[in-house]
Amino acid sequence: MSRIGNNPIAIPEGTTVEIQENIISVKGKLGELTQEFSGVAIKVEDNQVWVTRPSDSKEHKAKHGLYRSLIFNMIEGVSKGWTKELELVGVGYRATNQGQKLDLALGFSHNIVFDIAPEVKVETMAEKGKNPIIKLTSHDKQLIGQIAAKIRAFRKPEPYKGKGIKFVGEQLRRKAGKSA
């Protein structure tokens, strides 16, 4: 029995949910998202979205919680938005942006220039004495997570000194160095 799938999703004011055959679309003040679904039934009643499954087969149980979470993330995204922050840890690591182009200096021979999708807003903050921070905001949780993962992959944090690009608040597994 899916505990997540059985919970209804509240629809906030200013957000509309439309279902056509096997496509659900959510519109809000920050944008519009669509998602295809199969194996579950979705209905909208009294400003709530209900996700139900036709049987207790393993496939239907898996999709029940999955689509409930995806729809919840869509509604949350178009009403409030999602934010991810990345921190650059290391001497000389810098990040600047001109519009949707992110310029990263990560200790390689050349800077990395990364084009960011137009749905995602990028902002860089650099204070003296603190690590530079890249702030990504969007209404699409999947897209923002994918872009943040690509940026992090340019220089993953290493386990000895912790240098690299990490998420703000991420706990790294540290290793002891050479024991002499």
OpenMM code with the backbone's topology and positions (N, CA, C; nanometers):
from openmm import Vec3, app, unit

residues = "MET SER ARG ILE GLY ASN ASN PRO ILE ALA ILE PRO GLU GLY THR THR VAL GLU ILE GLN GLU ASN ILE ILE SER VAL LYS GLY LYS LEU GLY GLU LEU THR GLN GLU PHE SER GLY VAL ALA ILE LYS VAL GLU ASP ASN GLN VAL TRP VAL THR ARG PRO SER ASP SER LYS GLU HIS LYS ALA LYS HIS GLY LEU TYR ARG SER LEU ILE PHE ASN MET ILE GLU GLY VAL SER LYS GLY TRP THR LYS GLU LEU GLU LEU VAL GLY VAL GLY TYR ARG ALA THR ASN GLN GLY GLN LYS LEU ASP LEU ALA LEU GLY PHE SER HIS ASN ILE VAL PHE ASP ILE ALA PRO GLU VAL LYS VAL GLU THR MET ALA GLU LYS GLY LYS ASN PRO ILE ILE LYS LEU THR SER HIS ASP LYS GLN LEU ILE GLY GLN ILE ALA ALA LYS ILE ARG ALA PHE ARG LYS PRO GLU PRO TYR LYS GLY LYS GLY ILE LYS PHE VAL GLY GLU GLN LEU ARG ARG LYS ALA GLY LYS SER ALA".split()
positions = [
    Vec3(0.0843, -0.1181, 0.0000),
    Vec3(0.0000, 0.0000, 0.0000),
    Vec3(0.0888, 0.1245, 0.0000),
    Vec3(0.0663, 0.2127, -0.0945),
    Vec3(0.1467, 0.3335, -0.1050),
    Vec3(0.0977, 0.4385, -0.0058),
    Vec3(0.1856, 0.4797, 0.0808),
    Vec3(0.1478, 0.5830, 0.1775),
    Vec3(0.1488, 0.7206, 0.1122),
    Vec3(0.2462, 0.7428, 0.0259),
    Vec3(0.2550, 0.8731, -0.0408),
    Vec3(0.1421, 0.8874, -0.1422),
    Vec3(0.1162, 0.7833, -0.2200),
    Vec3(0.0168, 0.7899, -0.3263),
    Vec3(-0.1244, 0.8141, -0.2773),
    Vec3(-0.1562, 0.7727, -0.1541),
    Vec3(-0.2918, 0.7893, -0.1019),
    Vec3(-0.3218, 0.9306, -0.0555),
    Vec3(-0.2200, 1.0123, -0.0304),
    Vec3(-0.2420, 1.1484, 0.0173),
    Vec3(-0.2922, 1.2378, -0.0957),
    Vec3(-0.3938, 1.3200, -0.0692),
    Vec3(-0.4385, 1.4148, -0.1720),
    Vec3(-0.3395, 1.5311, -0.1840),
    Vec3(-0.3394, 1.5964, -0.2995),
    Vec3(-0.2526, 1.7120, -0.3231),
    Vec3(-0.3408, 1.8358, -0.3246),
    Vec3(-0.3141, 1.9301, -0.2364),
    Vec3(-0.3917, 2.0542, -0.2316),
    Vec3(-0.3481, 2.1460, -0.3451),
    Vec3(-0.4455, 2.2074, -0.4124),
    Vec3(-0.4160, 2.3014, -0.5203),
    Vec3(-0.4267, 2.4425, -0.4641),
    Vec3(-0.3161, 2.5195, -0.4611),
    Vec3(-0.3219, 2.6562, -0.4082),
    Vec3(-0.3964, 2.7507, -0.5028),
    Vec3(-0.4341, 2.8681, -0.4506),
    Vec3(-0.5042, 2.9672, -0.5327),
    Vec3(-0.4139, 3.0144, -0.6455),
    Vec3(-0.4733, 3.0402, -0.7616),
    Vec3(-0.3974, 3.0872, -0.8766),
    Vec3(-0.3344, 2.9752, -0.9569),
    Vec3(-0.3605, 2.8506, -0.9198),
    Vec3(-0.3048, 2.7359, -0.9912),
    Vec3(-0.4189, 2.6529, -1.0476),
    Vec3(-0.4072, 2.6122, -1.1746),
    Vec3(-0.5103, 2.5288, -1.2371),
    Vec3(-0.4493, 2.3977, -1.2829),
    Vec3(-0.5265, 2.2899, -1.2665),
    Vec3(-0.4837, 2.1565, -1.3081),
    Vec3(-0.5842, 2.1043, -1.4100),
    Vec3(-0.5352, 2.0640, -1.5272),
    Vec3(-0.6215, 2.0110, -1.6322),
    Vec3(-0.5723, 1.8718, -1.6724),
    Vec3(-0.6687, 1.7805, -1.6932),
    Vec3(-0.6349, 1.6438, -1.7330),
    Vec3(-0.7029, 1.6147, -1.8665),
    Vec3(-0.6221, 1.5727, -1.9655),
    Vec3(-0.6750, 1.5351, -2.0969),
    Vec3(-0.6150, 1.4005, -2.1333),
    Vec3(-0.6998, 1.2975, -2.1390),
    Vec3(-0.6602, 1.1596, -2.1681),
    Vec3(-0.5474, 1.1149, -2.0750),
    Vec3(-0.4228, 1.1091, -2.1213),
    Vec3(-0.3131, 1.0647, -2.0351),
    Vec3(-0.2068, 1.1741, -2.0166),
    Vec3(-0.2489, 1.2999, -2.0221),
    Vec3(-0.1577, 1.4126, -2.0007),
    Vec3(-0.2185, 1.5053, -1.8965),
    Vec3(-0.1380, 1.5404, -1.7956),
    Vec3(-0.1820, 1.6364, -1.6937),
    Vec3(-0.1015, 1.7636, -1.7135),
    Vec3(-0.1702, 1.8785, -1.7110),
    Vec3(-0.1004, 2.0067, -1.7250),
    Vec3(-0.1364, 2.0955, -1.6064),
    Vec3(-0.0354, 2.1624, -1.5541),
    Vec3(-0.0509, 2.2493, -1.4371),
    Vec3(-0.0041, 2.3884, -1.4765),
    Vec3(-0.0900, 2.4896, -1.4535),
    Vec3(-0.0560, 2.6285, -1.4824),
    Vec3(-0.0596, 2.7073, -1.3532),
    Vec3(0.0381, 2.7969, -1.3380),
    Vec3(0.0443, 2.8821, -1.2200),
    Vec3(0.1085, 3.0141, -1.2542),
    Vec3(0.1360, 3.0931, -1.1502),
    Vec3(0.1920, 3.2263, -1.1737),
    Vec3(0.3358, 3.2225, -1.2262),
    Vec3(0.4083, 3.1124, -1.2029),
    Vec3(0.5477, 3.1045, -1.2464),
    Vec3(0.5671, 3.0321, -1.3796),
    Vec3(0.4619, 2.9659, -1.4298),
    Vec3(0.4771, 2.8977, -1.5580),
    Vec3(0.3783, 2.7845, -1.5749),
    Vec3(0.4077, 2.6975, -1.6727),
    Vec3(0.3204, 2.5853, -1.7049),
    Vec3(0.4047, 2.4598, -1.7235),
    Vec3(0.3577, 2.3473, -1.6684),
    Vec3(0.4264, 2.2195, -1.6819),
    Vec3(0.3273, 2.1123, -1.7254),
    Vec3(0.3737, 2.0159, -1.8060),
    Vec3(0.2898, 1.9034, -1.8462),
    Vec3(0.3628, 1.7736, -1.8172),
    Vec3(0.2853, 1.6675, -1.7928),
    Vec3(0.3425, 1.5362, -1.7625),
    Vec3(0.2508, 1.4281, -1.8187),
    Vec3(0.3103, 1.3306, -1.8886),
    Vec3(0.2340, 1.2158, -1.9353),
    Vec3(0.2256, 1.1153, -1.8220),
    Vec3(0.1140, 1.0414, -1.8132),
    Vec3(0.1022, 0.9387, -1.7101),
    Vec3(0.0332, 0.8157, -1.7660),
    Vec3(0.0576, 0.7007, -1.7013),
    Vec3(-0.0073, 0.5758, -1.7398),
    Vec3(-0.0124, 0.4843, -1.6185),
    Vec3(-0.1116, 0.3970, -1.6151),
    Vec3(-0.1207, 0.3003, -1.5061),
    Vec3(-0.1893, 0.3513, -1.3808),
    Vec3(-0.2319, 0.4772, -1.3789),
    Vec3(-0.3025, 0.5338, -1.2637),
    Vec3(-0.4185, 0.6193, -1.3138),
    Vec3(-0.5137, 0.6465, -1.2235),
    Vec3(-0.6246, 0.7366, -1.2549),
    Vec3(-0.6076, 0.8627, -1.1719),
    Vec3(-0.6208, 0.9786, -1.2357),
    Vec3(-0.6044, 1.1066, -1.1675),
    Vec3(-0.7341, 1.1843, -1.1813),
    Vec3(-0.7850, 1.2365, -1.0694),
    Vec3(-0.9052, 1.3197, -1.0754),
    Vec3(-0.8890, 1.4411, -0.9851),
    Vec3(-0.9562, 1.5507, -1.0238),
    Vec3(-0.9494, 1.6767, -0.9495),
    Vec3(-1.0867, 1.7013, -0.8872),
    Vec3(-1.0895, 1.7147, -0.7533),
    Vec3(-1.2141, 1.7428, -0.6808),
    Vec3(-1.1854, 1.8400, -0.5673),
    Vec3(-1.2687, 1.9422, -0.5504),
    Vec3(-1.2630, 2.0359, -0.4364),
    Vec3(-1.1223, 2.0907, -0.4126),
    Vec3(-1.0567, 2.1427, -0.5160),
    Vec3(-0.9200, 2.1968, -0.5042),
    Vec3(-0.8204, 2.0943, -0.4498),
    Vec3(-0.8419, 1.9678, -0.4839),
    Vec3(-0.7486, 1.8613, -0.4476),
    Vec3(-0.7326, 1.7664, -0.5655),
    Vec3(-0.6119, 1.7112, -0.5783),
    Vec3(-0.5839, 1.6129, -0.6822),
    Vec3(-0.5682, 1.4770, -0.6136),
    Vec3(-0.6407, 1.3773, -0.6638),
    Vec3(-0.6346, 1.2414, -0.6104),
    Vec3(-0.5741, 1.1496, -0.7152),
    Vec3(-0.4788, 1.0652, -0.6737),
    Vec3(-0.4178, 0.9668, -0.7626),
    Vec3(-0.4584, 0.8285, -0.7106),
    Vec3(-0.5223, 0.7491, -0.7965),
    Vec3(-0.5633, 0.6144, -0.7570),
    Vec3(-0.5087, 0.5138, -0.8564),
    Vec3(-0.4936, 0.3882, -0.8097),
    Vec3(-0.4424, 0.2828, -0.8973),
    Vec3(-0.5517, 0.1785, -0.9198),
    Vec3(-0.5522, 0.1168, -1.0392),
    Vec3(-0.6584, 0.0211, -1.0702),
    Vec3(-0.6443, -0.1132, -0.9983),
    Vec3(-0.5217, -0.1557, -0.9670),
    Vec3(-0.5018, -0.2846, -0.9002),
    Vec3(-0.3836, -0.2763, -0.8051),
    Vec3(-0.3546, -0.3851, -0.7367),
    Vec3(-0.2417, -0.3889, -0.6436),
    Vec3(-0.1212, -0.4599, -0.7032),
    Vec3(-0.1085, -0.4556, -0.8361),
    Vec3(0.0093, -0.5166, -0.8986),
    Vec3(0.1324, -0.4308, -0.8669),
    Vec3(0.2486, -0.4925, -0.8783),
    Vec3(0.3736, -0.4241, -0.8437),
    Vec3(0.3947, -0.2978, -0.9284),
    Vec3(0.3629, -0.3072, -1.0579),
    Vec3(0.3798, -0.1930, -1.1487),
    Vec3(0.2884, -0.0774, -1.1082),
    Vec3(0.1612, -0.1072, -1.0786),
    Vec3(0.0669, -0.0020, -1.0406),
    Vec3(0.1035, 0.0606, -0.9069),
    Vec3(0.1547, -0.0197, -0.8128),
    Vec3(0.1968, 0.0344, -0.6835),
    Vec3(0.3137, 0.1320, -0.7007),
    Vec3(0.4071, 0.0948, -0.7880),
    Vec3(0.5238, 0.1802, -0.8115),
    Vec3(0.4833, 0.3126, -0.8749),
    Vec3(0.3958, 0.3061, -0.9745),
    Vec3(0.3539, 0.4274, -1.0448),
    Vec3(0.2641, 0.5163, -0.9590),
    Vec3(0.1937, 0.4577, -0.8640),
    Vec3(0.1022, 0.5325, -0.7781),
    Vec3(0.1770, 0.6429, -0.7021),
    Vec3(0.2809, 0.6056, -0.6305),
    Vec3(0.3596, 0.7030, -0.5556),
    Vec3(0.4404, 0.7945, -0.6452),
    Vec3(0.4896, 0.7395, -0.7573),
    Vec3(0.5704, 0.8179, -0.8505),
    Vec3(0.4920, 0.9349, -0.9068),
    Vec3(0.3745, 0.9086, -0.9631),
    Vec3(0.2979, 1.0156, -1.0275),
    Vec3(0.2427, 1.1146, -0.9259),
    Vec3(0.2127, 1.0663, -0.8039),
    Vec3(0.1670, 1.1587, -0.6992),
    Vec3(0.2790, 1.2576, -0.6668),
    Vec3(0.4024, 1.2080, -0.6543),
    Vec3(0.5168, 1.2952, -0.6240),
    Vec3(0.5463, 1.3910, -0.7385),
    Vec3(0.5383, 1.3416, -0.8628),
    Vec3(0.5637, 1.4281, -0.9782),
    Vec3(0.4608, 1.5409, -0.9872),
    Vec3(0.3334, 1.5074, -0.9639),
    Vec3(0.2283, 1.6096, -0.9702),
    Vec3(0.2448, 1.7092, -0.8566),
    Vec3(0.2796, 1.6611, -0.7371),
    Vec3(0.3032, 1.7513, -0.6238),
    Vec3(0.4172, 1.8482, -0.6557),
    Vec3(0.5268, 1.7980, -0.7147),
    Vec3(0.6407, 1.8828, -0.7504),
    Vec3(0.6039, 1.9840, -0.8584),
    Vec3(0.5166, 1.9456, -0.9520),
    Vec3(0.4714, 2.0382, -1.0557),
    Vec3(0.3893, 2.1515, -0.9938),
    Vec3(0.2945, 2.1168, -0.9063),
    Vec3(0.2089, 2.2178, -0.8430),
    Vec3(0.2918, 2.3108, -0.7550),
    Vec3(0.3841, 2.2538, -0.6783),
    Vec3(0.4721, 2.3331, -0.5921),
    Vec3(0.5593, 2.4263, -0.6761),
    Vec3(0.6073, 2.3767, -0.7906),
    Vec3(0.6954, 2.4549, -0.8773),
    Vec3(0.6273, 2.5746, -0.9404),
    Vec3(0.5060, 2.5561, -0.9941),
    Vec3(0.4389, 2.6682, -1.0617),
    Vec3(0.3797, 2.7676, -0.9624),
    Vec3(0.3647, 2.7286, -0.8354),
    Vec3(0.3113, 2.8238, -0.7373),
    Vec3(0.4221, 2.8917, -0.6566),
    Vec3(0.5244, 2.8171, -0.6120),
    Vec3(0.6316, 2.8744, -0.5290),
    Vec3(0.7673, 2.8771, -0.5984),
    Vec3(0.7957, 2.7755, -0.6788),
    Vec3(0.9250, 2.7659, -0.7462),
    Vec3(1.0238, 2.6825, -0.6670),
    Vec3(1.1314, 2.6422, -0.7320),
    Vec3(1.2361, 2.5609, -0.6699),
    Vec3(1.3682, 2.6360, -0.6764),
    Vec3(1.4533, 2.6153, -0.5763),
    Vec3(1.5838, 2.6807, -0.5712),
    Vec3(1.6911, 2.5787, -0.5345),
    Vec3(1.8035, 2.5842, -0.6036),
    Vec3(1.9202, 2.5026, -0.5696),
    Vec3(2.0396, 2.5961, -0.5613),
    Vec3(2.1225, 2.5754, -0.4588),
    Vec3(2.2433, 2.6568, -0.4418),
    Vec3(2.3652, 2.5659, -0.4436),
    Vec3(2.4651, 2.6069, -0.5226),
    Vec3(2.5912, 2.5344, -0.5320),
    Vec3(2.7026, 2.6236, -0.4784),
    Vec3(2.7972, 2.5625, -0.4077),
    Vec3(2.9071, 2.6361, -0.3458),
    Vec3(3.0385, 2.5902, -0.4073),
    Vec3(3.1244, 2.6854, -0.4445),
    Vec3(3.2548, 2.6538, -0.5025),
    Vec3(3.3593, 2.6616, -0.3925),
    Vec3(3.4174, 2.5473, -0.3567),
    Vec3(3.5163, 2.5404, -0.2491),
    Vec3(3.6526, 2.5180, -0.3125),
    Vec3(3.7445, 2.6112, -0.2945),
    Vec3(3.8788, 2.5969, -0.3485),
    Vec3(3.9394, 2.7331, -0.3772),
    Vec3(4.0719, 2.7411, -0.3655),
    Vec3(4.1426, 2.8661, -0.3882),
    Vec3(4.1363, 2.9007, -0.5369),
    Vec3(4.0904, 3.0200, -0.5692),
    Vec3(4.0840, 3.0662, -0.7072),
    Vec3(3.9616, 3.0207, -0.7834),
    Vec3(3.8709, 2.9472, -0.7204),
    Vec3(3.7487, 2.9051, -0.7888),
    Vec3(3.6522, 3.0229, -0.7917),
    Vec3(3.6057, 3.0591, -0.9122),
    Vec3(3.5168, 3.1742, -0.9274),
    Vec3(3.4020, 3.1394, -1.0199),
    Vec3(3.2908, 3.2109, -1.0028),
    Vec3(3.1749, 3.1941, -1.0904),
    Vec3(3.1154, 3.3314, -1.1194),
    Vec3(3.0920, 3.3594, -1.2472),
    Vec3(3.0244, 3.4828, -1.2878),
    Vec3(2.9223, 3.4464, -1.3949),
    Vec3(2.8235, 3.5335, -1.4115),
    Vec3(2.7257, 3.5076, -1.5173),
    Vec3(2.6911, 3.6357, -1.5908),
    Vec3(2.6732, 3.6203, -1.7225),
    Vec3(2.6211, 3.7255, -1.8079),
    Vec3(2.4940, 3.6690, -1.8692),
    Vec3(2.3804, 3.7084, -1.8146),
    Vec3(2.2531, 3.6548, -1.8619),
    Vec3(2.2428, 3.5067, -1.8300),
    Vec3(2.2299, 3.4234, -1.9343),
    Vec3(2.2149, 3.2798, -1.9152),
    Vec3(2.3457, 3.2034, -1.9366),
    Vec3(2.4577, 3.2745, -1.9460),
    Vec3(2.5889, 3.2104, -1.9601),
    Vec3(2.6604, 3.2143, -1.8259),
    Vec3(2.6985, 3.0964, -1.7790),
    Vec3(2.7702, 3.0831, -1.6524),
    Vec3(2.9171, 3.0589, -1.6834),
    Vec3(3.0042, 3.1444, -1.6297),
    Vec3(3.1484, 3.1358, -1.6532),
    Vec3(3.2138, 3.0850, -1.5257),
    Vec3(3.2744, 2.9660, -1.5323),
    Vec3(3.3336, 2.9032, -1.4148),
    Vec3(3.4846, 2.8939, -1.4291),
    Vec3(3.5587, 2.9421, -1.3289),
    Vec3(3.7043, 2.9256, -1.3218),
    Vec3(3.7307, 2.8213, -1.2137),
    Vec3(3.7667, 2.6988, -1.2564),
    Vec3(3.7780, 2.5863, -1.1629),
    Vec3(3.9166, 2.5237, -1.1592),
    Vec3(4.0186, 2.6015, -1.1940),
    Vec3(4.1540, 2.5501, -1.1865),
    Vec3(4.2001, 2.4784, -1.3118),
    Vec3(4.1187, 2.4777, -1.4172),
    Vec3(4.1617, 2.4210, -1.5444),
    Vec3(4.2344, 2.5290, -1.6233),
    Vec3(4.2942, 2.4924, -1.7384),
    Vec3(4.3687, 2.5903, -1.8172),
    Vec3(4.2766, 2.6974, -1.8765),
    Vec3(4.1510, 2.6629, -1.9036),
    Vec3(4.0541, 2.7588, -1.9559),
    Vec3(3.9302, 2.7603, -1.8683),
    Vec3(3.8602, 2.8741, -1.8716),
    Vec3(3.7329, 2.8825, -1.8007),
    Vec3(3.6282, 2.7970, -1.8723),
    Vec3(3.5319, 2.7486, -1.7964),
    Vec3(3.4210, 2.6726, -1.8535),
    Vec3(3.3041, 2.7690, -1.8698),
    Vec3(3.2514, 2.7798, -1.9925),
    Vec3(3.1341, 2.8629, -2.0183),
    Vec3(3.0177, 2.7674, -2.0422),
    Vec3(2.9161, 2.7775, -1.9566),
    Vec3(2.8033, 2.6842, -1.9587),
    Vec3(2.6752, 2.7601, -1.9885),
    Vec3(2.6056, 2.7212, -2.0977),
    Vec3(2.4772, 2.7824, -2.1326),
    Vec3(2.3674, 2.7174, -2.0502),
    Vec3(2.2850, 2.7985, -1.9869),
    Vec3(2.1772, 2.7486, -1.9013),
    Vec3(2.0451, 2.7706, -1.9721),
    Vec3(1.9539, 2.6733, -1.9578),
    Vec3(1.8226, 2.6782, -2.0226),
    Vec3(1.7491, 2.8064, -1.9844),
    Vec3(1.6674, 2.8611, -2.0754),
    Vec3(1.5982, 2.9874, -2.0459),
    Vec3(1.4952, 2.9775, -1.9329),
    Vec3(1.4474, 2.8549, -1.9007),
    Vec3(1.3496, 2.8395, -1.7920),
    Vec3(1.4128, 2.8575, -1.6546),
    Vec3(1.5457, 2.8486, -1.6464),
    Vec3(1.6171, 2.8557, -1.5189),
    Vec3(1.6858, 2.9910, -1.5065),
    Vec3(1.6636, 3.0594, -1.3932),
    Vec3(1.7331, 3.1850, -1.3666),
    Vec3(1.8591, 3.1528, -1.2875),
    Vec3(1.9708, 3.2123, -1.3291),
    Vec3(2.0976, 3.1887, -1.2611),
    Vec3(2.1456, 3.3189, -1.1984),
    Vec3(2.2043, 3.3066, -1.0802),
    Vec3(2.2562, 3.4219, -1.0072),
    Vec3(2.3833, 3.3772, -0.9358),
    Vec3(2.4883, 3.4599, -0.9431),
    Vec3(2.6131, 3.4256, -0.8744),
    Vec3(2.6406, 3.5288, -0.7663),
    Vec3(2.6873, 3.4800, -0.6516),
    Vec3(2.7197, 3.5678, -0.5395),
    Vec3(2.8622, 3.5392, -0.4951),
    Vec3(2.9413, 3.6454, -0.4812),
    Vec3(3.0790, 3.6297, -0.4360),
    Vec3(3.1090, 3.7382, -0.3330),
    Vec3(3.1230, 3.6987, -0.2067),
    Vec3(3.1616, 3.7910, -0.1002),
    Vec3(3.3054, 3.7623, -0.0617),
    Vec3(3.3759, 3.8672, -0.0227),
    Vec3(3.5153, 3.8508, 0.0154),
    Vec3(3.5234, 3.7668, 0.1427),
    Vec3(3.6105, 3.6662, 0.1410),
    Vec3(3.6285, 3.5798, 0.2558),
    Vec3(3.5318, 3.4618, 0.2603),
    Vec3(3.4388, 3.4551, 0.1657),
    Vec3(3.3440, 3.3434, 0.1607),
    Vec3(3.3526, 3.2758, 0.0243),
    Vec3(3.3074, 3.1504, 0.0191),
    Vec3(3.3081, 3.0770, -0.1074),
    Vec3(3.2015, 3.1329, -0.2021),
    Vec3(3.2327, 3.1380, -0.3337),
    Vec3(3.1311, 3.1820, -0.4304),
    Vec3(3.0115, 3.0857, -0.4324),
    Vec3(2.8919, 3.1399, -0.4550),
    Vec3(2.7708, 3.0595, -0.4568),
    Vec3(2.6972, 3.0830, -0.5886),
    Vec3(2.6486, 2.9739, -0.6487),
    Vec3(2.5661, 2.9801, -0.7694),
    Vec3(2.4240, 2.9457, -0.7256),
    Vec3(2.3287, 3.0355, -0.7542),
    Vec3(2.1895, 3.0130, -0.7145),
    Vec3(2.1049, 2.9934, -0.8398),
    Vec3(2.0387, 2.8774, -0.8496),
    Vec3(1.9526, 2.8447, -0.9627),
    Vec3(1.8075, 2.8431, -0.9151),
    Vec3(1.7170, 2.9115, -0.9876),
    Vec3(1.5750, 2.9099, -0.9537),
    Vec3(1.4942, 2.8803, -1.0793),
    Vec3(1.3880, 2.7983, -1.0618),
    Vec3(1.3017, 2.7612, -1.1734),
    Vec3(1.1722, 2.7032, -1.1204),
    Vec3(1.0758, 2.6824, -1.2117),
    Vec3(0.9508, 2.6177, -1.1735),
    Vec3(0.9548, 2.4677, -1.2018),
    Vec3(1.0558, 2.4206, -1.2752),
    Vec3(1.0684, 2.2800, -1.3131),
    Vec3(1.1761, 2.2125, -1.2281),
    Vec3(1.1352, 2.1261, -1.1345),
    Vec3(1.2287, 2.0625, -1.0422),
    Vec3(1.3242, 1.9671, -1.1136),
    Vec3(1.2753, 1.8935, -1.2131),
    Vec3(1.3604, 1.7997, -1.2851),
    Vec3(1.4696, 1.8732, -1.3620),
    Vec3(1.4345, 1.9813, -1.4291),
    Vec3(1.5309, 2.0575, -1.5088),
    Vec3(1.6362, 2.1222, -1.4204),
    Vec3(1.5932, 2.1817, -1.3090),
    Vec3(1.6885, 2.2495, -1.2206),
    Vec3(1.7842, 2.1489, -1.1572),
    Vec3(1.7348, 2.0296, -1.1251),
    Vec3(1.8207, 1.9252, -1.0687),
    Vec3(1.9222, 1.8752, -1.1696),
    Vec3(1.8797, 1.8624, -1.2941),
    Vec3(1.9693, 1.8160, -1.3994),
    Vec3(2.0797, 1.9182, -1.4262),
    Vec3(2.0441, 2.0465, -1.4315),
    Vec3(2.1439, 2.1511, -1.4560),
    Vec3(2.2413, 2.1598, -1.3391),
    Vec3(2.1893, 2.1521, -1.2161),
    Vec3(2.2768, 2.1565, -1.0977),
    Vec3(2.3731, 2.0381, -1.0971),
    Vec3(2.3267, 1.9205, -1.1372),
    Vec3(2.4126, 1.8024, -1.1426),
    Vec3(2.5211, 1.8172, -1.2488),
    Vec3(2.4862, 1.8794, -1.3645),
    Vec3(2.5867, 1.9017, -1.4690),
    Vec3(2.6944, 1.9985, -1.4226),
    Vec3(2.6530, 2.1057, -1.3529),
    Vec3(2.7501, 2.2033, -1.3015),
    Vec3(2.8407, 2.1366, -1.1988),
    Vec3(2.7815, 2.0564, -1.1101),
    Vec3(2.8588, 1.9873, -1.0053),
    Vec3(2.9577, 1.8886, -1.0677),
    Vec3(2.9225, 1.8274, -1.1813),
    Vec3(3.0076, 1.7274, -1.2459),
    Vec3(3.1350, 1.7875, -1.3050),
    Vec3(3.1393, 1.9204, -1.3267),
    Vec3(3.2617, 1.9823, -1.3782),
    Vec3(3.3782, 1.9642, -1.2812),
    Vec3(3.3508, 1.9688, -1.1514),
    Vec3(3.4557, 1.9505, -1.0510),
    Vec3(3.3895, 1.8991, -0.9235),
    Vec3(3.3736, 1.7660, -0.9143),
    Vec3(3.3102, 1.7074, -0.7959),
    Vec3(3.3997, 1.7289, -0.6749),
    Vec3(3.3405, 1.7415, -0.5542),
    Vec3(3.4227, 1.7611, -0.4349),
    Vec3(3.5091, 1.6384, -0.4077),
    Vec3(3.6367, 1.6626, -0.3797),
    Vec3(3.7257, 1.5507, -0.3514),
    Vec3(3.7251, 1.5228, -0.2005),
    Vec3(3.7537, 1.3986, -0.1593),
    Vec3(3.7317, 1.3592, -0.0199),
    Vec3(3.8389, 1.4036, 0.0798),
    Vec3(3.9513, 1.4597, 0.0343),
    Vec3(4.0589, 1.4920, 0.1279),
    Vec3(4.0485, 1.6344, 0.1806),
    Vec3(4.0412, 1.7331, 0.0915),
    Vec3(4.0276, 1.8724, 0.1349),
    Vec3(3.8876, 1.9265, 0.1134),
    Vec3(3.8054, 1.8567, 0.0355),
    Vec3(3.6695, 1.9017, 0.0083),
    Vec3(3.6606, 2.0037, -0.1037),
    Vec3(3.7692, 2.0175, -0.1841),
    Vec3(3.7677, 2.1141, -0.2935),
    Vec3(3.6771, 2.0663, -0.4055),
    Vec3(3.6044, 2.1596, -0.4668),
    Vec3(3.5175, 2.1274, -0.5789),
    Vec3(3.3860, 2.2019, -0.5680),
    Vec3(3.2867, 2.1597, -0.6454),
    Vec3(3.1542, 2.2219, -0.6430),
    Vec3(3.0621, 2.1294, -0.5639),
    Vec3(3.0004, 2.1831, -0.4600),
    Vec3(2.9081, 2.1029, -0.3792),
    Vec3(2.7796, 2.1804, -0.3570),
    Vec3(2.6727, 2.1079, -0.3226),
    Vec3(2.5469, 2.1727, -0.2885),
    Vec3(2.5608, 2.2373, -0.1516),
    Vec3(2.4955, 2.3510, -0.1300),
    Vec3(2.4990, 2.4163, 0.0004),
    Vec3(2.4290, 2.3246, 0.1006),
    Vec3(2.4989, 2.2949, 0.2091),
    Vec3(2.4438, 2.2063, 0.3114),
    Vec3(2.4774, 2.0602, 0.2908),
    Vec3(2.5446, 2.0250, 0.1817),
    Vec3(2.5795, 1.8852, 0.1544),
    Vec3(2.6902, 1.8393, 0.2486),
    Vec3(2.6751, 1.7224, 0.3076),
    Vec3(2.7762, 1.6645, 0.3949),
    Vec3(2.8657, 1.5732, 0.3114),
    Vec3(2.9941, 1.6011, 0.3127),
    Vec3(3.0884, 1.5218, 0.2354),
    Vec3(3.1538, 1.4167, 0.3237),
    Vec3(3.1816, 1.2997, 0.2653),
    Vec3(3.2564, 1.1975, 0.3377),
    Vec3(3.4042, 1.2318, 0.3240),
    Vec3(3.4649, 1.2635, 0.4361),
    Vec3(3.6059, 1.3025, 0.4347),
    Vec3(3.6942, 1.1834, 0.4684),
    Vec3(3.8150, 1.1806, 0.4092),
    Vec3(3.9117, 1.0758, 0.4360),
    Vec3(4.0319, 1.1370, 0.5058),
    Vec3(4.0978, 1.0579, 0.5877),
    Vec3(4.2234, 1.1022, 0.6475),
    Vec3(4.3300, 1.0957, 0.5404),
    Vec3(4.4269, 1.1855, 0.5483),
    Vec3(4.5333, 1.1879, 0.4479),
    Vec3(4.6375, 1.0805, 0.4755),
    Vec3(4.7591, 1.1031, 0.4268),
    Vec3(4.8663, 1.0071, 0.4505),
    Vec3(4.8992, 1.0035, 0.5997),
    Vec3(4.9091, 0.8866, 0.6554),
    Vec3(4.9503, 0.8782, 0.7968),
    Vec3(5.0985, 0.8492, 0.7996),
    Vec3(5.1773, 0.9513, 0.8394),
    Vec3(5.3223, 0.9386, 0.8359),
    Vec3(5.3774, 0.9067, 0.9725),
] * unit.nanometer
topology = app.Topology()
chain = topology.addChain("A")
for resn in residues:
    res = topology.addResidue(resn, chain)
    for name in ("N", "CA", "C"):
        topology.addAtom(name, app.Element.getBySymbol(name[0]), res)
